[in-house]
Amino acid sequence: MELNLTQEELATAIGYRGAPSISQIESGLRPLTNSKLVALAKFLGVHPSDIRGTKLSVVRSSS
């Protein structure tokens, strides 16, 4: 799932402190917890099951 957001914007929207958390999730180094999955689904306006197992990719750079 590609999002037109910076990692910083997404992190803030779902309750992480910053972009490194999103980078770690994207690269598979950190799991997306159930509570953050629910927050992400709410942010996107979808059901959590619609995005579970989907590869997360932030596509807009922060520059």
Rosetta blueprint (number, residue, H / E / L):
1 M L
2 E E
3 L E
4 N L
5 L L
6 T L
7 Q H
8 E H
9 E H
10 L H
11 A H
12 T H
13 A H
14 I H
15 G L
16 Y L
17 R L
18 G L
19 A H
20 P H
21 S H
22 I H
23 S H
24 Q H
25 I H
26 E H
27 S L
28 G L
29 L L
30 R L
31 P L
32 L L
33 T L
34 N H
35 S H
36 K H
37 L H
38 V H
39 A H
40 L H
41 A H
42 K H
43 F H
44 L H
45 G L
46 V L
47 H L
48 P H
49 S H
50 D H
51 I H
52 R L
53 G L
54 T L
55 K L
56 L L
57 S E
58 V E
59 V L
60 R L
61 S L
62 S L
63 S L
